[in-house]
Amino acid sequence: MSDRKTWLSMFTSPTVAAPPPIGVTAADRAAVRLVYALFLTMTAFVALSLYVGFSFLAPRLHAAPAGPRGCREDLAGQCGEGEVCSDGLCLPDPKARDCADGDPCGECTCIYPMSCGDEQVCRARPTTPRGCSPKAAEFVKEMLAYQVQCVASAGGQELSNCPTTNVKDFLLSHEKFDALLQEFPIGLIFLFPNGQPGLAGLDAEARPAAWPDETTRQFYRAAIDEQARGLLAARHVVIVGRASKGNTAASFAYAQARVRFARNALLDALTDNPVQRGELAKKFIEFALGAERPLSLEFFLLNQQPVVSWNNDSRRELSRVLEALRANAAPNRTDRRGAEEMINRSVAILAIPPECTDGP
């Protein structure tokens, strides 16, 4: 019997007492909550980091490279340094930088009337003292008499409103009209983009937004500020407007519009109140030539007046053509035609000093 019990005991477990219950304290519960809070915080931080990183990188990984930005060729300040506005886009141009006096010409554009000498260094032209020759004084006298006559026949309007045939008749008796004007030492020349300033009712729908904007207007004003002393001291200020092409009526209208632009630019820059504005306006002698008597590049190259175009691109373009011409490297036909059209979309502003006139 005892053997049977022994044999059965081999297959049964001894009775074991139940373990004592485990007690959970308040400190244990706080520790568990802290662990869960840290885990959830880290999970949220990792998820947020992945979201921000993906949102920032995904558009740059999948989007096409940004192309050149758009621009308007008839306004100033449209492109950055080292860029040129071409066909409505800002494109890199290694020579889209103005040379300073003494810079090598191959690394920048030598801005007219500065020029590159044989050593290919951009230099300012030596200034040549100019006085009022007897021939220039006689021309001024006749021009003032013509102004009185033409203004009277135009009903008191500005000289630029005289019929183009009358102006042409006057100029035909002064074959060296432009050369005479160049004898006056102080002045400047404004150049304009094609079709600007606009004419009311002429291709209005095809014309871009209003011209000029404020940046372009300041481009012209800065040039007037540099000549302010001489212009204010002048006895008379001659304003000669031109247009490059078109029928007689349209070209004359554009020339008139450019004369008005130049007159208002001068008045805005040089006066502070209506009284000063009225006094300065009395000095103006205005011609609107239309497409009559176009200027040639060869003649323009002799000019010593500062040339102000509507932006840096156009100024550099003209300077390159004139520099090639000065160096006896004839520009190609397209460049020459573009430059000659540009110099004839112009207004010459010339100060006549008191010594060139007999009276007030």
VOBA-1610 file (N, C-alpha, C; in pm, whole numbers, padded with zeros to 5 digits, always signed):
BEGIN
Met+00084-00120+00000Met+00000+00000+00000Met+00086+00124+00000Ser+00186+00117+00084Ser+00277+00231+00089Ser+00350+00250-00042Asp+00374+00136-00108Asp+00440+00150-00239Asp+00350+00216-00339Arg+00219+00187-00330Arg+00123+00248-00422Arg+00119+00397-00402Lys+00121+00444-00277Lys+00119+00588-00249Lys+00245+00655-00301Thr+00353+00580-00285Thr+00479+00638-00334Thr+00475+00655-00484Trp+00419+00551-00549Trp+00413+00558-00697Trp+00322+00669-00742Leu+00208+00694-00678Leu+00115+00800-00716Leu+00174+00938-00688Ser+00254+00947-00584Ser+00312+01076-00551Ser+00405+01129-00658Met+00451+01035-00743Met+00541+01078-00849Met+00467+01158-00956Phe+00333+01144-00962Phe+00254+01210-01068Phe+00165+01322-01014Thr+00176+01357-00893Thr+00096+01464-00836Thr+00188+01567-00775Ser+00142+01693-00778Ser+00223+01802-00723Ser+00184+01824-00580Pro+00279+01867-00507Pro+00244+01899-00369Pro+00161+02027-00363Thr+00082+02041-00267Thr-00004+02159-00251Thr+00083+02279-00217Val+00070+02390-00304Val+00150+02512-00282Val+00057+02623-00238Ala+00097+02704-00146Ala+00015+02814-00094Ala+00009+02929-00195Ala-00103+02998-00209Ala-00120+03112-00300Ala-00028+03227-00259Pro+00035+03299-00364Pro+00125+03411-00330Pro+00047+03526-00270Pro+00112+03605-00194Pro+00044+03720-00135Pro+00007+03823-00242Pro-00101+03897-00230Pro-00140+04000-00330Pro-00035+04112-00339Ile-00018+04164-00468Ile+00079+04273-00490Ile+00008+04405-00468Gly+00061+04491-00392Gly+00002+04620-00365Gly+00055+04729-00459Val-00033+04811-00523Val+00005+04921-00614Val-00016+05052-00539Thr+00094+05125-00528Thr+00087+05250-00452Thr+00057+05368-00545Ala+00030+05482-00488Ala+00005+05605-00567Ala+00131+05647-00644Ala+00246+05622-00588Ala+00371+05656-00657Ala+00388+05573-00782Asp+00347+05442-00772Asp+00356+05356-00890Asp+00265+05406-01001Arg+00146+05444-00965Arg+00051+05493-01067Arg+00104+05622-01133Ala+00165+05711-01057Ala+00221+05834-01113Ala+00335+05805-01209Ala+00419+05706-01174Ala+00531+05671-01261Ala+00481+05616-01394Val+00377+05532-01389Val+00321+05476-01512Val+00264+05587-01600Arg+00190+05679-01539Arg+00135+05789-01617Arg+00246+05872-01682Leu+00356+05897-01611Leu+00467+05974-01666Leu+00530+05904-01786Val+00546+05771-01775Val+00605+05694-01886Val+00516+05705-02009Tyr+00386+05686-01992Tyr+00293+05696-02105Tyr+00294+05838-02166Ala+00299+05938-02080Ala+00300+06075-02130Ala+00425+06104-02213Leu+00540+06056-02163Leu+00664+06075-02238Leu+00660+06002-02372Phe+00605+05881-02370Phe+00596+05803-02494Phe+00507+05874-02597Leu+00391+05922-02554Leu+00300+05990-02646Leu+00360+06121-02697Thr+00432+06193-02608Thr+00494+06319-02651Thr+00600+06295-02758Met+00684+06195-02737Met+00788+06164-02835Met+00729+06119-02967Thr+00620+06042-02960Thr+00554+05996-03083Thr+00499+06114-03162Ala+00435+06207-03090Ala+00380+06325-03158Ala+00490+06412-03217Phe+00603+06427-03146Phe+00713+06508-03196Phe+00774+06447-03322Val+00792+06315-03324Val+00846+06248-03442Val+00751+06264-03561Ala+00621+06248-03534Ala+00523+06262-03642Ala+00521+06403-03699Leu+00529+06503-03609Leu+00530+06643-03655Leu+00656+06672-03736Ser+00770+06620-03692Ser+00895+06643-03765Ser+00889+06583-03905Leu+00833+06463-03916Leu+00819+06400-04047Leu+00726+06480-04137Tyr+00617+06533-04080Tyr+00520+06609-04160Tyr+00583+06738-04213Val+00652+06811-04123Val+00714+06936-04164Val+00823+06911-04269Gly+00905+06813-04246Gly+01011+06782-04342Gly+00956+06742-04477Phe+00854+06662-04478Phe+00794+06618-04605Phe+00728+06736-04678Ser+00659+06822-04601Ser+00593+06936-04663Ser+00694+07032-04724Phe+00811+07046-04663Phe+00913+07138-04713Phe+00989+07082-04833Leu+01020+06953-04829Leu+01104+06894-04932Leu+01027+06843-05053Ala+00905+06797-05030Ala+00832+06734-05141Ala+00814+06827-05261Pro+00768+06954-05243Pro+00753+07040-05361Pro+00885+07065-05433Arg+00995+07069-05358Arg+01124+07096-05422Arg+01179+06974-05493Leu+01136+06856-05450Leu+01183+06734-05515Leu+01108+06706-05643His+00978+06744-05644His+00894+06709-05758His+00869+06824-05854Ala+00884+06952-05806Ala+00855+07065-05894Ala+00967+07084-05995Ala+00931+07138-06112Ala+01031+07168-06214Ala+01114+07288-06171Pro+01239+07296-06212Pro+01323+07412-06176Pro+01257+07542-06219Ala+01268+07644-06133Ala+01206+07773-06164Ala+01275+07836-06284Gly+01197+07889-06376Gly+01251+07954-06494Gly+01278+08101-06468Pro+01331+08172-06568Pro+01356+08316-06552Pro+01227+08392-06530Arg+01235+08498-06449Arg+01114+08573-06420Arg+01084+08670-06535Gly+00958+08708-06542Gly+00915+08797-06649Gly+00955+08941-06624Cys+00954+09022-06729Cys+00991+09163-06717Cys+00930+09241-06833Arg+00930+09373-06820Arg+00888+09462-06927Arg+01009+09541-06976Glu+01029+09541-07107Glu+01148+09603-07163Glu+01138+09755-07166Asp+01020+09812-07142Asp+01006+09958-07148Asp+01008+10022-07009Leu+01043+09945-06905Leu+01048+09999-06769Leu+01185+09976-06708Ala+01216+10055-06606Ala+01343+10041-06535Ala+01328+09947-06417Gly+01441+09891-06372Gly+01444+09811-06249Gly+01370+09680-06258Gln+01361+09620-06376Gln+01285+09496-06391Gln+01368+09371-06361Cys+01499+09376-06382Cys+01585+09259-06362Cys+01695+09292-06261Gly+01758+09186-06212Gly+01863+09204-06113Gly+01999+09232-06175Glu+02098+09249-06089Glu+02234+09274-06135Glu+02283+09154-06216Gly+02345+09182-06329Gly+02395+09075-06415Gly+02290+09012-06503Glu+02172+09074-06513Glu+02065+09022-06598Glu+02020+09130-06695Val+01962+09086-06806Val+01907+09177-06905Val+01767+09130-06940Cys+01676+09224-06965Cys+01539+09191-07004Cys+01537+09170-07155Ser+01510+09047-07198Ser+01508+09013-07340Ser+01385+08931-07371Asp+01302+08980-07463Asp+01179+08910-07502Asp+01092+08880-07381Gly+01088+08974-07288Gly+00999+08961-07172Gly+01050+08874-07060Leu+01178+08830-07065Leu+01234+08747-06959Leu+01368+08804-06913Cys+01397+08790-06783Cys+01526+08831-06728Cys+01627+08719-06753Leu+01729+08747-06833Leu+01829+08647-06869Leu+01968+08694-06828Pro+02056+08598-06793Pro+02192+08637-06753Pro+02267+08703-06869Asp+02346+08803-06837Asp+02429+08872-06936Asp+02557+08914-06865Pro+02672+08856-06905Pro+02797+08887-06833Pro+02838+09034-06842Lys+02784+09108-06941Lys+02821+09250-06953Lys+02710+09343-06907Ala+02614+09288-06833Ala+02505+09371-06783Ala+02549+09446-06658Arg+02657+09518-06672Arg+02711+09599-06564Arg+02779+09720-06626Asp+02758+09838-06567Asp+02820+09960-06618Asp+02965+09968-06574Cys+03052+10002-06668Cys+03193+10023-06634Cys+03210+10151-06553Ala+03295+10144-06454Ala+03339+10267-06387Ala+03461+10320-06463Asp+03494+10444-06439Asp+03610+10503-06505Asp+03735+10424-06469Gly+03802+10366-06571Gly+03923+10288-06548Gly+03902+10138-06554Asp+03777+10091-06566Asp+03750+09947-06575Asp+03789+09893-06712Pro+03836+09767-06719Pro+03860+09704-06850Pro+03728+09688-06925Cys+03729+09722-07052Cys+03604+09723-07128Cys+03547+09583-07152Gly+03631+09479-07148Gly+03582+09346-07175Gly+03497+09288-07065Glu+03494+09351-06946Glu+03424+09295-06833Glu+03295+09367-06800Cys+03259+09469-06879Cys+03141+09549-06849Cys+03106+09628-06975Thr+03005+09713-06964Thr+02966+09799-07077Thr+03009+09942-07048Cys+03088+09997-07139Cys+03134+10135-07125Cys+03022+10227-07173Ile+02963+10300-07078Ile+02841+10375-07106Ile+02875+10507-07177Tyr+02814+10527-07293Tyr+02830+10649-07371Tyr+02779+10769-07289Pro+02849+10883-07291Pro+02959+10923-07379Pro+03099+10884-07333Met+03113+10799-07228Met+03245+10743-07199Met+03284+10652-07316Ser+03412+10622-07330Ser+03454+10539-07442Ser+03578+10459-07406Cys+03600+10352-07483Cys+03718+10268-07466Cys+03826+10317-07561Gly+03944+10341-07510Gly+04054+10381-07596Gly+04124+10260-07655Asp+04239+10283-07714Asp+04316+10173-07772Asp+04359+10072-07667Glu+04370+10117-07542Glu+04411+10026-07436Glu+04293+09947-07379Gln+04173+09968-07436Gln+04052+09896-07394Gln+04020+09917-07246Val+04032+10042-07205Val+03992+10082-07070Val+03887+10191-07084Cys+03780+10180-07008Cys+03669+10276-07018Cys+03709+10407-06950Arg+03704+10515-07027Arg+03742+10647-06975Arg+03637+10750-07012Ala+03620+10849-06924Ala+03535+10964-06958Ala+03605+11049-07062Arg+03528+11107-07152Arg+03587+11195-07252Arg+03643+11321-07186Pro+03752+11370-07235Pro+03802+11498-07181Pro+03702+11609-07213Thr+03676+11691-07115Thr+03580+11800-07136Thr+03645+11911-07218Thr+03571+11958-07315Thr+03618+12066-07401Thr+03539+12192-07368Pro+03603+12297-07319Pro+03528+12420-07289Pro+03460+12473-07416Arg+03333+12506-07400Arg+03259+12557-07514Arg+03192+12687-07476Gly+03205+12784-07563Gly+03139+12912-07542Gly+03031+12933-07644Cys+02980+13052-07649Cys+02874+13084-07745Cys+02938+13155-07864Ser+02944+13085-07976Ser+03003+13143-08096Ser+02908+13248-08154Pro+02959+13341-08235Pro+02870+13439-08300Pro+02761+13373-08383Lys+02794+13260-08446Lys+02694+13189-08527Lys+02583+13133-08439Ala+02621+13077-08323Ala+02521+13025-08232Ala+02434+13136-08175Ala+02496+13251-08142Ala+02420+13363-08089Ala+02319+13415-08191Glu+02359+13419-08319Glu+02267+13463-08424Glu+02152+13363-08440Phe+02184+13237-08431Phe+02079+13134-08441Phe+01978+13148-08328Val+02026+13172-08206Val+01936+13189-08092Val+01845+13308-08115Lys+01900+13415-08168Lys+01819+13533-08195Lys+01707+13502-08293Glu+01739+13431-08402Glu+01638+13396-08501Glu+01537+13295-08444Met+01585+13206-08360Met+01496+13107-08300Met+01395+13173-08207Leu+01439+13272-08132Leu+01347+13343-08043Leu+01242+13421-08123Ala+01285+13482-08234Ala+01190+13554-08319Ala+01089+13457-08380Tyr+01138+13341-08422Tyr+01047+13240-08478Tyr+00949+13192-08373Gln+00996+13177-08250Gln+00907+13132-08142Gln+00791+13230-08124Val+00822+13358-08121Val+00716+13459-08103Val+00615+13450-08216Gln+00665+13438-08337Gln+00577+13432-08453Gln+00490+13307-08452Cys+00550+13192-08423Cys+00477+13066-08430Cys+00377+13053-08316Val+00416+13096-08198Val+00324+13089-08084Val+00204+13179-08108Ala+00227+13296-08167Ala+00116+13387-08197Ala+00020+13324-08298Ser+00076+13260-08400Ser-00010+13199-08503Ser-00081+13075-08451Ala-00027+13014-08344Ala-00090+12894-08286Ala-00186+12931-08174Gly-00219+13059-08162Gly-00316+13101-08061Gly-00262+13099-07921Gly-00133+13123-07905Gly-00074+13128-07772Gly-00029+12995-07719Gln-00039+12888-07801Gln+00004+12757-07756Gln+00157+12746-07762Glu+00209+12633-07706Glu+00353+12613-07706Glu+00405+12599-07849Leu+00533+12627-07864Leu+00596+12619-07995Leu+00584+12478-08053Ser+00583+12376-07968Ser+00575+12239-08018Ser+00443+12210-08086Asn+00344+12299-08070Asn+00216+12280-08138Asn+00211+12346-08275Cys+00318+12415-08313Cys+00321+12473-08447Cys+00310+12362-08550Pro+00241+12385-08661Pro+00229+12282-08765Pro+00367+12236-08810Thr+00379+12106-08835Thr+00510+12051-08871Thr+00567+12114-08997Thr+00481+12157-09090Thr+00533+12220-09212Thr+00602+12351-09179Asn+00548+12428-09083Asn+00611+12553-09043Asn+00747+12530-08979Val+00753+12428-08891Val+00880+12396-08826Val+00981+12353-08931Lys+00935+12269-09027Lys+01025+12223-09131Lys+01080+12340-09212Asp+00994+12436-09244Asp+01040+12553-09320Asp+01146+12630-09243Phe+01127+12644-09114Phe+01226+12714-09033Phe+01358+12638-09033Leu+01352+12504-09017Leu+01474+12426-09009Leu+01548+12422-09141Leu+01475+12426-09252Leu+01541+12423-09381Leu+01630+12545-09402Ser+01599+12653-09333Ser+01684+12771-09344Ser+01801+12765-09246His+01808+12656-09168His+01918+12635-09073His+01965+12492-09088Glu+02040+12468-09196Glu+02081+12332-09228Glu+02167+12270-09118Lys+02230+12351-09036Lys+02313+12296-08929Lys+02243+12311-08794Phe+02113+12295-08797Phe+02031+12310-08676Phe+02087+12228-08560Asp+02106+12097-08580Asp+02153+12010-08471Asp+02295+12046-08429Ala+02380+12077-08527Ala+02517+12113-08493Ala+02521+12241-08410Leu+02433+12335-08442Leu+02428+12458-08365Leu+02384+12430-08222Leu+02285+12342-08208Leu+02238+12310-08073Leu+02348+12244-07991Gln+02436+12172-08057Gln+02542+12104-07984Gln+02648+12199-07931Glu+02645+12323-07973Glu+02743+12418-07923Glu+02714+12459-07779Phe+02594+12436-07734Phe+02559+12478-07598Phe+02609+12372-07500Pro+02681+12412-07397Pro+02757+12315-07317Pro+02675+12233-07219Ile+02556+12277-07180Ile+02481+12209-07075Ile+02352+12154-07132Gly+02323+12030-07099Gly+02198+11970-07145Gly+02201+11821-07128Leu+02102+11755-07181Leu+02095+11610-07179Leu+01998+11564-07286Ile+01998+11435-07313Ile+01912+11378-07416Ile+01833+11263-07355Phe+01701+11270-07366Phe+01613+11163-07323Phe+01585+11071-07442Leu+01592+10941-07421Leu+01549+10843-07519Leu+01426+10770-07466Phe+01341+10722-07557Phe+01213+10664-07518Phe+01193+10528-07584Pro+01120+10438-07517Pro+01085+10310-07581Pro+00987+10333-07695Asn+00980+10237-07783Asn+00892+10249-07899Asn+00746+10268-07854Gly+00681+10368-07911Gly+00540+10391-07880Gly+00513+10459-07747Gln+00615+10515-07683Gln+00597+10581-07555Gln+00652+10724-07562Pro+00591+10816-07486Pro+00466+10804-07412Pro+00350+10777-07507Gly+00251+10704-07457Gly+00141+10663-07542Gly+00052+10778-07584Leu-00015+10756-07696Leu-00111+10854-07747Leu-00252+10803-07721Ala-00338+10887-07670Ala-00476+10847-07641Ala-00544+10802-07769Gly-00602+10681-07761Gly-00679+10631-07874Gly-00598+10565-07983Leu-00466+10560-07970Leu-00382+10500-08073Leu-00327+10368-08020Asp-00377+10255-08074Asp-00335+10123-08032Asp-00346+10106-07881Ala-00452+10163-07823Ala-00465+10161-07678Ala-00478+10020-07623Glu-00550+09932-07695Glu-00571+09798-07644Glu-00444+09716-07648Ala-00357+09741-07745Ala-00233+09663-07758Ala-00123+09716-07668Arg-00143+09832-07608Arg-00037+09895-07529Arg-00033+09833-07389Pro+00089+09811-07332Pro+00096+09759-07195Pro+00046+09861-07094Ala+00060+09825-06968Ala+00011+09912-06861Ala+00076+10050-06870Ala+00018+10142-06795Ala+00059+10283-06803Ala+00210+10300-06793Trp+00260+10391-06873Trp+00404+10421-06877Trp+00422+10572-06856Pro+00523+10613-06779Pro+00618+10528-06705Pro+00566+10495-06566Asp+00624+10392-06504Asp+00596+10370-06363Asp+00691+10460-06283Glu+00679+10456-06151Glu+00756+10549-06069Glu+00906+10524-06077Thr+00946+10397-06085Thr+01089+10366-06095Thr+01149+10425-06222Thr+01078+10411-06333Thr+01126+10464-06460Thr+01127+10616-06458Arg+01026+10676-06397Arg+01022+10823-06388Arg+01143+10875-06310Gln+01179+10806-06204Gln+01295+10848-06124Gln+01426+10830-06201Phe+01427+10736-06296Phe+01545+10715-06380Phe+01575+10843-06459Tyr+01471+10905-06513Tyr+01488+11031-06586Tyr+01518+11146-06490Arg+01449+11148-06378Arg+01465+11260-06285Arg+01608+11269-06232Ala+01670+11153-06207Ala+01808+11155-06155Ala+01901+11227-06251Ala+01878+11212-06381Ala+01963+11280-06480Ala+01940+11431-06477Ile+01816+11473-06458Ile+01787+11617-06449Ile+01854+11676-06326Asp+01850+11603-06214Asp+01911+11653-06091Asp+02059+11682-06109Glu+02128+11600-06189Glu+02271+11620-06211Glu+02299+11747-06291Gln+02203+11790-06372Gln+02222+11909-06456Gln+02144+12029-06401Ala+02092+12019-06280Ala+01999+12119-06228Ala+02057+12259-06226Arg+02181+12274-06181Arg+02238+12408-06167Arg+02244+12479-06303Gly+02295+12410-06405Gly+02305+12472-06537Gly+02170+12501-06600Leu+02074+12412-06580Leu+01941+12433-06638Leu+01871+12552-06573Leu+01886+12566-06441Leu+01821+12678-06371Leu+01888+12811-06405Ala+02018+12807-06432Ala+02089+12932-06464Ala+02072+12975-06609Ala+02018+12888-06693Ala+02006+12918-06836Ala+01907+13032-06860Arg+01931+13109-06967Arg+01836+13212-07007Arg+01716+13147-07078His+01746+13044-07159His+01641+12968-07227His+01679+12821-07224Val+01577+12734-07232Val+01598+12590-07240Val+01528+12540-07365Val+01606+12489-07459Val+01551+12439-07585Val+01516+12291-07567Ile+01394+12254-07606Ile+01347+12116-07596Ile+01307+12072-07736Val+01380+11975-07793Val+01358+11931-07930Val+01313+11785-07928Gly+01188+11760-07967Gly+01133+11624-07966Gly+01133+11561-08103Arg+01162+11430-08107Arg+01166+11356-08233Arg+01088+11226-08220Ala+01051+11171-08337Ala+00996+11036-08347Ala+01075+10964-08455Ser+01084+10832-08444Ser+01174+10758-08533Ser+01111+10723-08667Lys+00979+10703-08671Lys+00917+10661-08796Lys+00766+10679-08784Gly+00696+10642-08890Gly+00550+10653-08890Gly+00505+10762-08984Asn+00373+10770-09003Asn+00322+10875-09091Asn+00341+11012-09024Thr+00327+11115-09104Thr+00359+11250-09056Thr+00279+11288-08933Ala+00148+11261-08935Ala+00064+11300-08822Ala+00101+11224-08696Ala+00120+11092-08709Ala+00151+11010-08591Ala+00288+11044-08535Ser+00388+11059-08620Ser+00523+11089-08571Ser+00528+11226-08505Phe+00455+11323-08562Phe+00450+11455-08500Phe+00381+11448-08364Ala+00276+11365-08353Ala+00206+11351-08226Ala+00296+11287-08121Tyr+00375+11187-08161Tyr+00468+11125-08066Tyr+00575+11225-08023Ala+00626+11302-08118Ala+00726+11404-08082Ala+00668+11504-07982Gln+00544+11546-08004Gln+00480+11638-07910Gln+00465+11575-07772Ala+00424+11447-07769Ala+00408+11379-07641Ala+00540+11370-07565Arg+00649+11351-07639Arg+00780+11342-07574Arg+00827+11479-07525Val+00795+11582-07599Val+00826+11717-07552Val+00749+11746-07424Arg+00621+11710-07420Arg+00540+11734-07298Arg+00598+11655-07181Phe+00639+11532-07205Phe+00699+11451-07098Phe+00824+11520-07044Ala+00912+11565-07134Ala+01036+11630-07091Ala+01007+11760-07017Arg+00913+11841-07069Arg+00879+11966-07003Arg+00830+11940-06861Asn+00737+11846-06845Asn+00683+11818-06712Asn+00788+11758-06620Ala+00877+11675-06676Ala+00984+11618-06594Ala+01076+11728-06542Leu+01107+11825-06627Leu+01191+11937-06584Leu+01122+12020-06477Leu+00996+12050-06498Leu+00923+12131-06401Leu+00909+12059-06268Asp+00881+11928-06272Asp+00867+11852-06148Asp+00998+11844-06071Ala+01109+11830-06145Ala+01238+11811-06078Ala+01299+11941-06027Leu+01273+12052-06097Leu+01346+12176-06070Leu+01267+12281-05994Thr+01141+12257-05967Thr+01059+12357-05898Thr+00989+12297-05777Asp+00953+12384-05684Asp+00888+12341-05561Asp+00747+12394-05544Asn+00707+12491-05626Asn+00575+12550-05610Asn+00527+12605-05744Pro+00399+12640-05757Pro+00344+12689-05884Pro+00413+12814-05937Val+00458+12904-05848Val+00524+13025-05894Val+00655+12990-05965Gln+00736+12907-05902Gln+00861+12864-05965Gln+00833+12790-06096Arg+00729+12711-06096Arg+00693+12635-06216Arg+00661+12728-06333Gly+00586+12833-06304Gly+00551+12928-06408Gly+00671+13004-06460Glu+00762+13042-06370Glu+00882+13115-06412Glu+00974+13030-06499Leu+00991+12905-06460Leu+01078+12818-06539Leu+01016+12788-06675Ala+00885+12770-06679Ala+00819+12738-06806Ala+00838+12849-06910Lys+00857+12974-06864Lys+00878+13085-06957Lys+01010+13072-07033Lys+01102+12994-06981Lys+01232+12979-07046Lys+01229+12878-07160Phe+01124+12798-07169Phe+01126+12687-07263Phe+01101+12731-07406Ile+01181+12678-07497Ile+01160+12692-07641Ile+01146+12550-07695Glu+01029+12515-07745Glu+00998+12376-07774Glu+00978+12353-07924Phe+01040+12247-07974Phe+01022+12204-08112Phe+00974+12059-08113Ala+00877+12028-08195Ala+00837+11890-08220Ala+00863+11862-08367Leu+00963+11778-08397Leu+01005+11757-08535Leu+00943+11635-08599Gly+00880+11549-08522Gly+00831+11425-08581Gly+00947+11344-08635Ala+00928+11287-08753Ala+01035+11208-08815Ala+01121+11293-08910Glu+01101+11425-08910Glu+01182+11512-08996Glu+01325+11520-08943Arg+01419+11534-09034Arg+01560+11552-09001Arg+01609+11445-08902Pro+01601+11316-08937Pro+01647+11212-08843Pro+01797+11222-08818Leu+01835+11186-08697Leu+01976+11186-08660Leu+02041+11057-08709Ser+02167+11066-08748Ser+02245+10947-08784Ser+02334+10908-08667Leu+02377+10784-08664Leu+02466+10740-08557Leu+02598+10816-08559Glu+02648+10842-08681Glu+02775+10913-08693Glu+02766+11052-08632Phe+02654+11121-08656Phe+02638+11254-08597Phe+02619+11243-08445Phe+02540+11146-08403Phe+02513+11130-08261Phe+02640+11099-08184Leu+02734+11031-08247Leu+02859+10995-08182Leu+02939+11118-08142Leu+02916+11231-08209Leu+02986+11355-08176Leu+02925+11425-08055Asn+02809+11380-08014Asn+02740+11445-07903Asn+02818+11428-07773Gln+02814+11531-07689Gln+02881+11525-07559Gln+02782+11536-07444Gln+02654+11542-07473Gln+02555+11554-07367Gln+02527+11417-07306Pro+02496+11411-07177Pro+02456+11285-07116Pro+02330+11231-07185Val+02328+11101-07207Val+02214+11035-07273Val+02142+10951-07169Val+02013+10973-07157Val+01932+10905-07056Val+01823+10827-07125Ser+01829+10696-07118Ser+01722+10614-07173Ser+01633+10567-07059Trp+01537+10481-07091Trp+01435+10445-06994Trp+01481+10337-06896Asn+01589+10266-06927Asn+01642+10167-06833Asn+01787+10135-06869Asn+01851+10056-06785Asn+01992+10023-06806Asn+02014+09940-06931Asp+01921+09850-06962Asp+01939+09762-07078Asp+01950+09843-07207Ser+01858+09938-07227Ser+01859+10017-07350Ser+01983+10106-07357Arg+02024+10159-07244Arg+02143+10244-07239Arg+02268+10165-07277Arg+02277+10043-07225Arg+02393+09958-07258Arg+02390+09915-07404Glu+02270+09884-07454Glu+02258+09843-07594Glu+02307+09953-07687Leu+02265+10077-07663Leu+02309+10188-07746Leu+02459+10210-07730Ser+02510+10202-07609Ser+02652+10226-07584Ser+02738+10126-07659Arg+02696+10000-07666Arg+02775+09898-07736Arg+02782+09927-07886Val+02669+09970-07943Val+02668+10001-08087Val+02755+10122-08115Leu+02745+10226-08034Leu+02825+10347-08055Leu+02974+10320-08034Glu+03006+10235-07937Glu+03146+10202-07914Glu+03204+10124-08032Ala+03125+10032-08089Ala+03169+09959-08207Ala+03193+10055-08324Leu+03103+10152-08339Leu+03117+10249-08447Leu+03241+10335-08424Arg+03265+10376-08301Arg+03382+10459-08271Arg+03511+10384-08300Ala+03508+10251-08279Ala+03627+10169-08302Ala+03638+10121-08446Asn+03557+10181-08535Asn+03557+10144-08677Asn+03518+09999-08701Ala+03440+09943-08609Ala+03384+09809-08628Ala+03235+09826-08655Ala+03199+09831-08781Ala+03062+09864-08820Ala+02963+09767-08757Pro+02860+09817-08688Pro+02757+09727-08634Pro+02679+09662-08746Asn+02619+09546-08718Asn+02539+09482-08821Asn+02414+09563-08849Arg+02346+09529-08956Arg+02233+09610-09002Arg+02122+09617-08898Thr+02095+09506-08831Thr+01987+09504-08732Thr+02021+09595-08613Asp+02144+09583-08562Asp+02184+09665-08449Asp+02185+09813-08486Arg+02232+09843-08606Arg+02237+09983-08650Arg+02096+10041-08661Arg+02006+09966-08723Arg+01870+10017-08738Arg+01805+10037-08603Gly+01823+09941-08510Gly+01765+09956-08377Gly+01820+10077-08303Ala+01951+10100-08315Ala+02012+10214-08246Ala+01967+10346-08307Glu+01958+10353-08440Glu+01915+10478-08504Glu+01769+10508-08473Glu+01686+10407-08466Glu+01548+10431-08424Glu+01544+10482-08281Met+01629+10427-08196Met+01632+10469-08056Met+01672+10615-08041Ile+01778+10658-08111Ile+01824+10796-08093Ile+01727+10897-08153Asn+01638+10850-08242Asn+01537+10940-08298Asn+01404+10933-08223Arg+01391+10844-08127Arg+01280+10850-08032Arg+01332+10929-07911Ser+01352+11056-07931Ser+01432+11131-07834Ser+01380+11272-07812Val+01431+11330-07704Val+01414+11472-07676Val+01551+11526-07634Ala+01599+11626-07705Ala+01721+11696-07665Ala+01683+11816-07580Ile+01745+11827-07463Ile+01721+11938-07371Ile+01852+12014-07358Leu+01853+12140-07404Leu+01977+12216-07411Leu+01959+12353-07346Ala+02054+12386-07260Ala+02049+12514-07187Ala+02124+12620-07266Ile+02057+12733-07294Ile+02121+12845-07362Ile+02164+12945-07255Pro+02294+12963-07238Pro+02343+13054-07132Pro+02312+13199-07164Pro+02315+13285-07063Pro+02283+13427-07085Pro+02372+13494-07189Glu+02498+13451-07202Glu+02589+13517-07297Glu+02549+13492-07441Cys+02456+13398-07465Cys+02414+13371-07603Cys+02290+13452-07642Thr+02242+13537-07556Thr+02123+13615-07586Thr+02150+13762-07564Asp+02076+13843-07638Asp+02092+13988-07627Asp+02010+14046-07513Gly+01897+13985-07486Gly+01807+14042-07386Gly+01754+13936-07293Pro+01648+13965-07216Pro+01595+13872-07120Pro+01525+13755-07187
//
